[in-house]
């Protein structure tokens, strides 16, 4: 059967959340001691309580009062110097405990004489819950890919790169300013180490986590303390909190990470009233809220109202991303006048902001805003690889403009989070598209070098003083250790590991969810899961479930939108057709269950800038193969080098495409053998390619050291050159390529 996510499922989530609130309300009734929510009083309040009245009595009054959304409890015989006078509103003295009921959730203020809370503090449950870090491990080709990452730059960065191995986070002097590079690195390196079970990597993780916990200040601050004076610098703590949460997930018996996080939340909450979130911290507040929500979701604290208030204050001080995306503020072309709102990495992280906040706000306009930003980013700045353009700032649709590697991994994570929250397969498919195309395309295939910017139409990777991008430096498309700027060197590590962590999730009905397709082995409360597949290089997958109990287990399979005739077979039975773009439900019973999925991967074309063609098969984007010449510009330690890459073959071809509806008549798909022990993205081992015909366009040349915009398609009178046989490779297997090609209707001039 097909499972379609609609507004009805959202209402069900709200209903379930209300039931949860009734069951857990007692845990919230103590409120947040030392915080007031002024104004917004309902008529007739405050009222005096009995002399032995408690905050829980005020919370109970709010729960019983129609229209009450928040409450505040006033302590007796208490004075706070921050108040202008010793009287409550309405002039009531402190001789008895008082209760204010509020018709709105007003902003917080510090007041030691108050305890306050909200009526409906529980979060809307996520549609699908991620398994703890380490429960989903890569298998097959995906393990080879993560192993490539570990034997490349990821596994060596802390051994020689000063911003990590001499970081201010471990007592060094490097990574000044934002202090973000070690938290960035640890946030992605930690899951990589545990997914591979590599002892050398695990020792690096332990070293850094132990130092951070050992050096937490007495008042609870983590890492460098400049954020107490500069609201721009809370930001680096957000990825560190994520790293500590993952550390606790893989070591559930450890007792230090959660108390350290709670201590930090307390000092941060206090500090935010005098030094508010600003700059990068305000732009990326949603990552702070994610950590708060994890604490609430996993019952890791008895201070629920306090943690809720931390998230609330972060949202209050954060950027108004909904106002940016949901209005005419959003730029519809490459930006010239830049702001923090137009910054590419900020946008990659902000994709999820309102989806995350919706769980707390319960405002459907927040939920809907997630779809608005997906639509607008694709429509006005979308790239064929699934990511949006942002060569530092949003850059429009021209395919020689670029996107930063940090934006790639942050957008992946945002879409993974949104799939978990909403259950909508559109977000899982988006994460998958970026993972299998944009992510590998920006690395040398041994993952020892990466670019700062990648381009869909990338015919060279050189130092370019004259360059088509407008906001980054001349080294931005070189492959190397830290071309242009070091943030991506620190941040890329999360891409593959966090994607792996989200391949399989759990559902509220004690089921399993295959949200993104890739080979993996999974440990879950319902049993073990093995997904065997060459996807996206193959068209079939087998899901085997060994159940831990006797209760039937529902398994939800995401069916790609491009797979019109997907067939699903259960335990060798009759094949069933599964609807494209939806979740398909299978009920597994007995001790074991075997599900075979056959995808319907056909060639297809998407028309893009100047009507140029992007060619796909399944979830893979293909691009014209360009022979690559590598020149080493600088050698670092181990195998780390900076390279320029120049073309050894022609790049300026038009694709012969007489009809978009019948690609198979002019384009041939070639399926080879999957490699073993090596990433399938290596040029020499890539198992699939396309063979087509193309016409060399001598008049299509360079502009600003990059491919000029592709000429308007279709071309009808484009010279006398005959058609040549050309090869298109998976986009992610290339360092140079042309992914948006003009098309010609002519077999010859």
C-alpha positions in Angstrom: 0.0 0.0 0.0 1.1 3.6 -0.6 1.4 6.0 2.3 0.8 9.7 1.3 1.8 12.4 3.7 -0.9 15.1 3.8 -2.1 17.8 6.1 -4.1 15.1 7.8 -0.9 13.4 9.0 0.1 16.8 10.5 -3.1 17.0 12.4 -2.5 13.4 13.7 0.9 14.5 14.9 -0.7 17.5 16.7 -3.3 15.2 18.3 -0.7 12.7 19.4 1.4 15.6 20.8 -1.6 16.7 22.9 -2.0 13.2 24.3 1.7 13.2 25.1 1.3 16.5 26.9 -1.4 15.1 29.2 0.8 12.1 30.1 3.9 14.2 30.8 2.5 17.4 32.1 3.7 16.9 35.6 7.3 17.0 34.3 6.7 20.6 33.1 4.7 21.9 36.1 7.8 23.1 38.0 8.4 25.7 35.3 11.7 27.6 34.9 12.8 29.2 38.1 14.2 32.7 37.6 12.4 33.6 34.4 9.4 35.8 34.0 7.1 36.3 31.0 5.8 39.9 31.5 2.6 41.3 30.0 -0.1 39.4 28.1 -2.1 38.8 31.4 -5.6 37.5 31.1 -8.3 39.6 32.7 -8.6 39.1 36.4 -5.0 38.1 37.0 -2.8 37.8 39.0 -4.6 36.0 41.8 -3.2 35.1 45.2 -2.6 31.5 45.9 -2.6 29.8 49.3 0.4 30.6 51.5 1.8 27.1 50.7 1.1 27.5 46.9 3.6 26.1 44.5 4.4 26.8 40.8 2.7 23.5 40.0 -0.6 25.1 41.3 -0.2 28.0 38.9 0.6 25.5 36.0 -2.6 23.6 36.9 -4.7 26.8 36.8 -3.4 27.5 33.3 -4.1 24.0 32.1 -7.7 24.4 33.3 -8.3 27.9 31.9 -9.5 28.4 28.3 -7.2 30.8 26.5 -4.2 30.4 28.8 -1.0 29.8 27.0 1.6 30.6 29.7 1.8 31.3 33.4 4.1 33.0 35.9 4.4 32.3 39.6 5.5 35.0 42.0 7.5 34.0 45.1 6.8 35.6 48.5 9.0 38.1 50.2 11.3 38.3 47.2 12.9 41.3 45.5 14.9 41.4 42.3 17.1 44.4 41.8 16.3 44.3 38.0 12.8 45.4 38.8 11.9 49.0 38.9 9.8 48.5 42.0 8.9 45.7 44.4 5.3 45.4 43.2 3.9 43.0 40.7 1.7 44.3 37.9 -1.7 45.5 39.2 0.0 46.6 42.4 -0.2 43.4 44.4 2.4 43.0 47.2 4.7 40.0 47.8 2.8 38.9 50.9 1.4 35.8 49.2 2.4 33.7 46.2 0.8 35.0 43.1 -0.2 33.5 39.8 -0.4 35.2 36.5 -2.1 33.5 33.6 -1.1 34.7 30.1 -3.1 34.8 26.9 0.1 34.7 24.8 3.7 33.4 25.2 5.4 36.7 25.8 9.2 37.3 25.7 11.3 36.0 28.6 13.0 38.2 31.2 15.3 37.3 34.1 13.7 37.6 37.5 14.8 35.6 40.5 11.4 36.2 42.1 9.5 34.4 39.3 8.9 30.9 38.0 7.2 30.7 34.7 6.1 28.1 32.1 4.0 27.5 29.0 0.9 25.4 28.9 1.7 23.3 25.9 5.4 22.7 26.1 5.8 19.3 24.5 7.2 19.2 21.0 5.3 17.9 18.0 6.7 14.4 17.5 8.9 13.9 14.4 7.3 11.8 11.7 10.3 9.5 11.6 13.0 9.3 14.3 16.7 9.0 13.6 18.5 6.1 15.1 21.3 6.8 17.5 24.7 7.6 15.9 26.5 4.3 15.0 23.3 2.2 14.7 23.4 2.7 10.9 26.7 1.5 9.5 27.7 1.7 5.8 28.0 -1.5 3.8 29.1 -2.4 0.3 30.2 0.5 -1.9 29.2 3.1 0.7 31.6 1.6 3.2 34.3 1.9 0.6 33.4 5.5 0.2 33.6 6.3 3.9 36.8 4.3 4.1 38.2 6.5 1.3 37.2 9.5 3.3 38.9 8.1 6.4 42.2 7.3 4.6 42.1 10.7 3.0 42.0 14.1 4.5 39.4 13.3 7.2 41.6 10.7 8.9 44.7 12.9 8.8 43.5 16.5 9.4 44.0 16.4 13.1 47.6 15.2 12.6 48.9 18.2 10.7 46.4 21.0 10.1 47.0 23.7 12.7 43.4 24.8 12.9 42.5 21.4 14.3 45.7 19.9 15.8 46.7 23.2 17.5 43.2 24.6 17.9 42.1 27.0 20.7 39.6 24.2 21.6 42.5 22.0 22.8 44.7 24.7 24.3 46.4 25.9 21.1 46.5 29.3 19.5 45.0 28.4 16.0 41.5 28.9 14.6 41.0 32.4 16.0 37.9 34.5 15.3 34.9 32.3 15.0 36.6 29.2 16.6 34.4 27.0 14.4 36.9 24.7 12.7 37.4 22.1 15.4 33.7 21.9 16.2 32.9 21.6 12.5 35.5 18.8 12.1 34.5 16.9 15.2 30.8 17.1 14.3 31.4 15.0 11.1 34.6 13.1 12.1 33.0 11.5 15.1 30.2 9.6 13.3 32.7 8.6 10.6 35.0 7.0 13.3 32.2 5.1 14.9 30.5 4.0 11.7 33.8 2.5 10.5 34.9 1.3 14.0 38.4 2.5 13.2 40.5 2.4 16.4 42.9 5.2 15.3 40.0 7.5 14.5 38.2 6.6 17.7 41.3 7.6 19.7 41.3 11.0 18.0 37.7 11.5 18.9 38.3 10.6 22.5 41.3 13.0 22.7 39.2 16.0 21.6 36.0 15.2 23.5 37.9 14.5 26.7 39.8 17.8 26.4 36.6 19.8 25.8 34.9 18.2 28.8 37.9 18.5 31.0 38.2 22.2 30.3 34.6 23.3 30.7 34.7 26.4 32.9 33.2 26.4 36.4 30.2 28.3 35.2 29.6 25.9 32.3 31.1 27.6 29.3 32.5 25.3 26.6 35.5 26.3 24.6 36.8 29.9 24.1 35.0 32.4 26.2 34.8 35.4 23.8 31.1 34.7 23.1 30.3 36.1 26.5 31.3 39.4 25.0 30.4 38.9 21.4 27.1 37.5 20.3 28.6 36.5 17.0 30.6 33.8 18.6 28.0 31.6 20.3 27.9 29.9 16.8 30.9 27.7 17.3 29.3 26.0 20.3 26.4 24.8 18.2 28.3 22.1 16.2 30.2 21.2 19.3 26.9 20.5 21.1 26.0 18.2 18.2 29.3 16.4 18.5 28.8 15.9 22.2 25.3 14.5 21.6 26.6 12.1 19.0 29.3 11.1 21.5 26.7 10.3 24.1 24.6 8.3 21.6 27.5 6.0 20.7 28.5 5.8 24.4 25.1 5.8 26.2 26.7 4.7 29.5 29.0 7.7 29.6 28.0 10.3 32.2 29.7 13.6 31.2 28.4 14.9 27.9 24.8 15.6 28.9 25.6 17.3 32.2 28.2 19.4 30.3 25.6 20.4 27.7 23.1 21.3 30.4 25.7 23.5 32.2 26.4 25.2 29.0 22.8 25.9 28.3 22.4 27.5 31.7 25.3 29.9 31.2 24.4 30.6 27.6 20.8 31.4 28.5 21.9 33.8 31.2 24.4 35.4 28.8 21.9 35.8 26.0 20.0 38.4 28.0 22.9 40.7 28.0 24.8 39.6 24.9 22.2 38.4 22.4 22.8 36.1 19.5 24.2 38.1 16.5 25.8 37.6 13.1 26.6 33.9 12.4 25.0 32.8 15.7 21.7 34.5 14.9 21.8 33.2 11.3 22.3 29.6 12.5 20.2 29.5 15.6 18.3 26.5 14.3 21.3 24.3 15.0 21.2 25.4 18.6 17.5 24.5 18.8 18.1 21.1 17.4 20.3 20.2 20.3 17.7 21.5 22.7 15.0 19.5 21.0 17.2 16.3 21.2 17.4 16.7 25.0 13.6 17.0 25.2 12.9 14.2 22.7 15.2 11.8 24.5 14.2 12.6 28.1 17.7 13.6 29.0 16.7 16.3 31.5 14.2 17.1 34.2 14.5 20.8 33.3 12.1 20.6 30.4 10.7 24.1 30.7 14.2 25.6 31.0 15.4 23.8 27.8 12.2 24.9 26.0 12.9 28.4 27.1 16.5 28.3 25.8 15.2 27.2 22.4 12.5 29.9 22.5 15.0 32.6 23.3 17.3 31.4 20.5 14.4 31.7 18.0 13.5 35.1 19.3 17.0 36.4 18.8 17.6 34.5 15.5 17.2 35.7 11.9 13.7 36.0 10.5 14.3 33.3 7.9 10.6 32.9 7.2 10.3 36.6 6.5 13.2 36.3 4.0 12.0 33.2 2.2 8.3 33.9 2.2 8.4 37.4 0.9 9.8 39.5 -2.0 13.0 39.9 0.0 14.2 36.6 -1.5 16.4 37.4 -4.5 15.3 35.9 -7.9 18.7 36.3 -9.6 22.4 36.4 -8.7 22.8 38.9 -5.9 25.1 42.0 -6.1 24.2 43.6 -2.8 24.9 40.9 -0.2 23.7 40.4 3.3 24.0 37.6 5.8 20.6 36.5 4.5 22.0 35.9 1.0 25.0 33.9 2.2 25.0 30.4 0.8 26.0 28.4 3.9 23.5 30.3 6.0 20.8 29.4 3.4 21.9 25.8 3.5 21.4 25.7 7.3 18.3 27.8 7.2 16.4 25.4 4.9 15.4 23.6 8.0 14.9 26.5 10.4 11.1 26.8 10.3 10.6 23.0 10.1 12.6 22.7 13.3 10.8 25.6 15.0 7.3 24.3 13.9 7.7 21.4 16.4 7.7 24.1 19.2 5.6 26.8 17.7 2.8 24.6 16.3 2.3 27.2 13.6 1.5 25.6 10.3 2.9 28.6 8.5 6.3 27.5 9.8 5.7 24.0 8.5 4.7 25.3 5.1 7.7 27.6 4.9 10.0 24.6 4.5 8.3 23.9 1.1 8.5 27.6 0.1 12.3 27.7 0.5 12.8 24.4 -1.3 10.8 25.7 -4.2 12.4 29.1 -4.4 16.0 27.9 -4.0 15.4 25.5 -6.9 13.5 27.9 -9.1 15.9 30.8 -8.9 19.2 29.3 -7.9 18.9 25.6 -8.5 21.8 23.5 -10.0 21.3 20.2 -11.8 23.1 18.3 -9.0 20.3 19.1 -6.5 22.1 21.9 -4.7 21.6 25.6 -5.2 24.2 28.1 -6.5 26.0 30.3 -4.0 29.5 31.2 -4.7 29.5 32.8 -1.3 26.1 34.4 -2.0 23.1 33.2 -4.0 24.2 33.2 -7.6 21.4 32.5 -10.0 21.0 29.8 -12.7 24.0 30.3 -15.0 25.9 27.0 -14.9 29.4 28.4 -14.6 28.5 30.0 -11.2 29.5 27.9 -8.2 28.5 26.6 -4.8 30.5 26.3 -1.7 31.2 22.8 -0.3 30.0 23.9 3.2 26.6 24.8 1.6 26.5 21.3 0.1 26.9 19.4 3.3 24.7 21.8 5.3 21.9 21.5 2.8 22.1 17.7 2.9 21.8 17.8 6.6 18.9 20.2 6.5 16.9 18.0 4.1 17.7 14.9 6.2 16.3 16.7 9.2 13.2 17.9 7.3 12.4 14.4 6.2 12.6 13.2 9.8 10.3 16.0 10.9 7.7 16.0 8.1 7.9 12.5 6.8 7.6 13.9 3.3 9.7 11.9 0.8 10.5 15.0 -1.2 13.1 16.0 1.3 14.7 12.6 1.4 15.0 12.6 -2.3 16.6 16.0 -2.3 19.2 14.9 0.2 19.9 11.8 -1.8 20.3 13.8 -5.1 22.8 16.1 -3.5 24.7 13.3 -1.8 25.2 11.2 -5.0 26.0 14.1 -7.2 27.1 17.4 -5.7 29.0 16.0 -2.7 31.5 13.7 -4.5 31.9 16.1 -7.4 33.8 18.6 -5.3 36.6 16.2 -4.2 39.5 14.5 -5.9 38.3 10.9 -5.7 40.8 9.9 -3.1 39.3 12.6 -0.9 42.7 14.2 -0.2 41.7 17.5 -1.9 38.6 19.5 -2.3 37.3 22.7 -3.9 35.8 25.6 -2.1 33.5 26.1 -5.1 32.2 23.6 -7.6 30.5 24.4 -10.9 28.0 22.4 -13.0 29.9 23.5 -16.2 33.5 23.2 -15.0 36.0 23.1 -17.8 39.0 23.9 -15.6 40.0 24.3 -12.0 42.7 27.0 -11.9 43.9 30.1 -10.1 41.8 32.7 -11.9 42.3 36.4 -11.1 39.5 37.1 -13.6 36.7 34.8 -12.5 33.0 34.4 -13.1 32.1 34.3 -9.4 31.8 37.6 -7.7 32.4 37.2 -4.0 35.3 34.7 -3.6 39.0 34.6 -4.3 41.0 33.4 -7.3 41.8 30.0 -5.8 38.2 29.0 -5.2 37.9 26.2 -7.7 41.4 24.7 -7.2 41.5 21.3 -5.6 43.5 21.4 -2.4 43.9 21.4 1.4 42.1 24.7 2.0 41.6 26.6 -1.2 40.2 30.1 -0.7 39.2 29.6 2.9 39.5 26.9 5.5 35.9 26.5 6.6 35.1 23.7 4.1 38.3 21.9 5.1 36.8 21.6 8.5 33.1 21.1 7.7 33.0 18.6 4.8 33.5 15.6 7.1 29.8 15.5 8.1 28.5 14.9 4.5 28.8 11.1 4.0 28.6 10.1 7.7 25.4 12.1 8.6 23.8 10.9 5.3 24.6 7.3 6.4 23.1 8.0 9.8 19.8 9.0 8.2 19.4 6.2 5.7 17.1 4.2 8.0 14.8 5.6 10.7 12.0 4.4 12.8 8.3 5.3 12.7 5.8 6.0 15.5 4.1 2.6 14.9 7.3 0.7 15.8 8.2 0.5 12.2 11.3 1.0 10.0 11.7 3.6 7.4 14.1 3.3 4.4 14.2 7.0 3.5 17.3 7.2 1.3 18.8 4.3 -0.6 22.3 3.0 0.1 23.9 -0.2 1.3 23.9 -0.4 5.1 23.6 -2.6 8.2 21.2 -1.4 10.9 20.6 -2.2 14.5 17.1 -1.1 15.8 14.7 -1.9 18.5 12.6 -3.8 16.0 15.5 -5.9 14.8 18.4 -5.8 12.4 18.2 -4.5 8.9 20.5 -5.2 6.0 20.1 -3.1 2.8 22.0 -4.7 0.0 22.2 -2.5 -3.1 24.5 -1.0 -5.7 22.1 2.0 -5.8 22.5 4.6 -7.4 24.8 2.6 -9.7 22.3 -0.2 -9.8 18.5 -0.5 -10.1 17.7 -3.1 -7.4 17.8 -3.3 -3.7 17.1 -6.0 -1.1 15.9 -5.1 2.4 16.3 -8.0 4.9 14.8 -7.6 8.4 15.6 -10.0 11.2 12.9 -9.2 13.8 13.7 -9.1 17.5 10.1 -10.0 18.5 6.9 -11.7 17.3 5.0 -8.5 16.6 4.7 -7.7 12.9 6.9 -4.8 11.8 5.8 -2.2 9.3 8.5 -1.2 6.8 8.2 2.0 4.8 10.1 2.3 1.6 10.6 5.6 -0.2 9.9 5.3 -3.8 11.8 7.8 -6.0 9.7 10.3 -7.9 11.5 9.3 -11.2 10.7 5.6 -10.8 7.3 5.2 -12.5 7.2 1.4 -12.5 8.8 0.4 -9.2 8.0 -3.2 -8.3 8.2 -4.6 -4.8 8.3 -8.3 -3.9 7.9 -9.6 -0.4 9.4 -13.0 0.6 9.4 -14.1 -3.1 5.7 -13.5 -3.5 3.8 -11.6 -6.2 5.4 -8.3 -7.3 3.4 -5.2 -6.4 3.7 -1.8 -8.1 4.6 1.1 -5.8 3.6 4.6 -6.5 6.4 7.0 -7.5 7.2 9.8 -5.0 5.5 8.2 -2.1 6.2 5.9 0.9 5.3 2.2 0.3 4.2 0.2 3.3 5.2 -3.4 3.8 4.2 -5.5 6.8 6.9 -7.9 7.9 5.9 -10.9 10.1 7.7 -14.0 11.3 11.4 -14.1 12.3 12.7 -12.8 9.0 11.5 -10.8 6.1 13.0 -10.2 2.6 11.9 -7.3 0.4 13.1 -7.0 -3.1 12.8 -3.6 -4.8 13.3 -3.1 -8.6 13.5 0.6 -9.6 12.5 1.9 -12.9 15.5 4.0 -13.9 15.0 5.6 -17.3 17.0 8.2 -19.1 15.5 11.7 -18.8 16.4 15.2 -19.6 15.8 18.5 -17.7 15.8 21.8 -19.5 17.8 24.4 -17.7 19.6 27.7 -18.4 19.1 28.9 -22.0 17.2 25.6 -22.5 20.4 23.6 -22.1 20.0 19.9 -21.2 20.9 18.1 -18.0 20.8 14.3 -18.5 19.8 11.9 -15.7 19.3 8.3 -15.1 17.8 7.4 -11.8 19.3 9.6 -9.1 22.5 10.2 -11.0 23.2 13.3 -13.0 25.6 12.8 -16.0 28.1 15.2 -17.5 30.3 15.3 -20.5 33.7 13.6 -19.8 36.7 16.0 -20.1 40.1 14.4 -19.9 41.9 15.9 -16.9 45.5 17.1 -16.5 46.6 17.6 -12.9 49.4 19.9 -11.9 50.7 19.9 -8.3 50.9 23.5 -7.0 51.9 22.7 -3.4 52.7 19.7 -1.3 51.7 19.4 2.4 52.1 16.6 4.9 51.0 13.0 4.1 49.2 13.0 0.7 47.8 16.5 0.9 48.4 18.6 -2.1 47.0 21.6 -4.0 46.2 21.0 -7.7 45.1 22.8 -10.7 43.2 20.8 -13.3 43.1 21.7 -16.9 41.3 20.1 -19.9 43.1 17.7 -22.3 40.0 17.3 -24.5 37.3 19.5 -25.9 34.6 20.6 -23.6 32.4 22.8 -25.9 30.0 20.2 -27.3 26.3 20.4 -28.1 24.4 17.2 -27.3 22.6 15.7 -30.3 19.0 15.5 -29.0 16.2 15.5 -31.5 13.6 14.7 -28.9 13.5 15.0 -25.1 11.0 12.2 -24.9 13.1 9.5 -26.5 16.6 9.7 -25.2 17.2 6.0 -25.5 17.2 6.3 -29.3 20.3 8.6 -29.2 21.8 8.0 -25.8 23.1 4.5 -24.7 23.4 3.5 -21.0 26.3 1.2 -20.3 26.3 -0.8 -17.1 29.6 -2.2 -16.0 30.8 -4.2 -13.0 30.8 -2.6 -9.5 34.2 -2.2 -8.1 35.1 -3.7 -4.7 37.4 -2.2 -2.1 37.4 1.2 -3.9 35.0 4.0 -4.3 32.8 3.8 -7.4 33.4 7.5 -7.9 37.0 6.9 -8.9 37.3 7.7 -12.7 38.9 4.3 -13.5 36.3 2.3 -11.5 33.0 4.1 -12.1 30.6 1.3 -13.2 28.2 3.2 -15.4 28.4 5.7 -18.2 26.4 7.1 -21.2 27.4 7.1 -24.8 25.9 9.9 -27.0 26.6 12.0 -30.0 27.8 15.6 -29.8 28.7 18.4 -32.1 31.8 20.6 -31.4 30.8 24.3 -31.1 33.9 26.4 -32.1 32.0 29.6 -31.3 31.3 28.6 -27.7 34.2 29.8 -25.8 35.3 31.3 -22.4 34.2 34.2 -20.3 36.1 35.2 -17.2 38.2 32.0 -17.4 35.1 29.8 -17.3 32.7 28.3 -19.9 30.6 31.1 -21.3 26.8 30.7 -20.8 25.7 27.8 -23.1 24.1 29.1 -26.3 20.3 29.0 -26.6 19.0 25.5 -27.4 18.1 23.9 -29.6 20.7 24.9 -32.1 19.7 24.5 -35.7 22.5 26.1 -37.8 25.6 25.5 -35.8 28.4 25.0 -38.3 29.6 22.1 -40.4 31.1 19.8 -37.8 29.9 16.2 -37.9 28.7 14.4 -34.8 31.3 12.8 -32.6 30.8 10.0 -30.1 31.0 11.5 -26.6 30.9 9.9 -23.2 28.9 11.2 -20.2 30.0 10.1 -16.7 28.2 10.4 -13.4 28.7 14.0 -12.3 30.2 12.9 -9.0 32.9 10.9 -10.7 34.3 14.0 -12.5 36.6 16.8 -11.5 35.9 18.6 -14.9 32.6 18.2 -16.7 29.8 19.9 -18.6 26.5 19.1 -16.9 24.3 21.6 -18.8 24.9 21.1 -22.5 23.3 23.0 -25.4 21.5 20.7 -27.7 21.4 20.4 -31.5 18.8 19.0 -33.8 21.3 18.6 -36.7 23.3 15.5 -37.4 25.7 17.7 -39.2 25.9 21.3 -40.4 
